[in-house]
Amino acid sequence: MCEITEEIAHINGIPKKLVVFLHGYIDCAQTVDKIISPKFGLLENYAIHIPQAPLVCEIHEKKRQWYSMHQFDPNDERKTVATLEECIQIYEKMKLGLESAYHYLRAYIDNLLNEYQLDLKDLYLCGFSQGAMLALYTSLMLEEKIGGCVSFSGIVVPEKWLLKHHKSSPKVLLLHGDKDNLVRFCSMEHSKKVLETMGCQVTNKTVKGEQHRITDSGLEDALKFISETTKKGED
């Protein structure tokens, strides 16, 4: 069974909250750390953990993946099919990959919560691209509502299965560039509707003029979401 054994962590003060940020496909913890640390390092009394996916990427041996994309979409048709509906049908096939990743991510999360003596309500799950898909899936499948989930350029998958089997309904922030060339921009509005059907409180933020990446403005929106959600939870 896969196990997360590598990570980058930043501790600011005495951790009262935990942020776990998941990198994308053909990506790694080190790259994400360089992007998010200048912003997320401003969070006081938080532990920020950026785990390294345990699987070597199938198309780049120096990068990582949370699960195989080519196993379910060998020709990358999700990027080229004409409609969102066709795209979603391809993503629906990825349930086995997400479920496998969920189990080793869950073990990692449980260890961190135990280490800091925190509860699931103190957890914020964030992710980019494939990491966003896993963050959304995990936050919905945890038996208790977490503090919140932030998706950068992601999509809720597999939607049909989650609609029947999700266990909680967290607060969610969806961030997506309107020029995204890999995960189509219309995925954001679709994901919002699916999440709201599951009882989630969802906020959408369009990152204007941006393609498939984590932006400074997106990070600022994420920080605001985490800070405000934390404050409301303490009131």
PyMOL commands that set and color helices and strands:
alter all, ss='L'
color gray80, all
select helices_A, chain A and resi 29-40+77-79+84-116+120-122+130-141+159-165+187-197+216-234
alter helices_A, ss='H'
color red, helices_A
select strands_A, chain A and resi 7-12+17-22+46-51+55-57+60-65+123-128+148-152+172-177+202-207
alter strands_A, ss='S'
color yellow, strands_A
deselect
rebuild
show_as cartoon
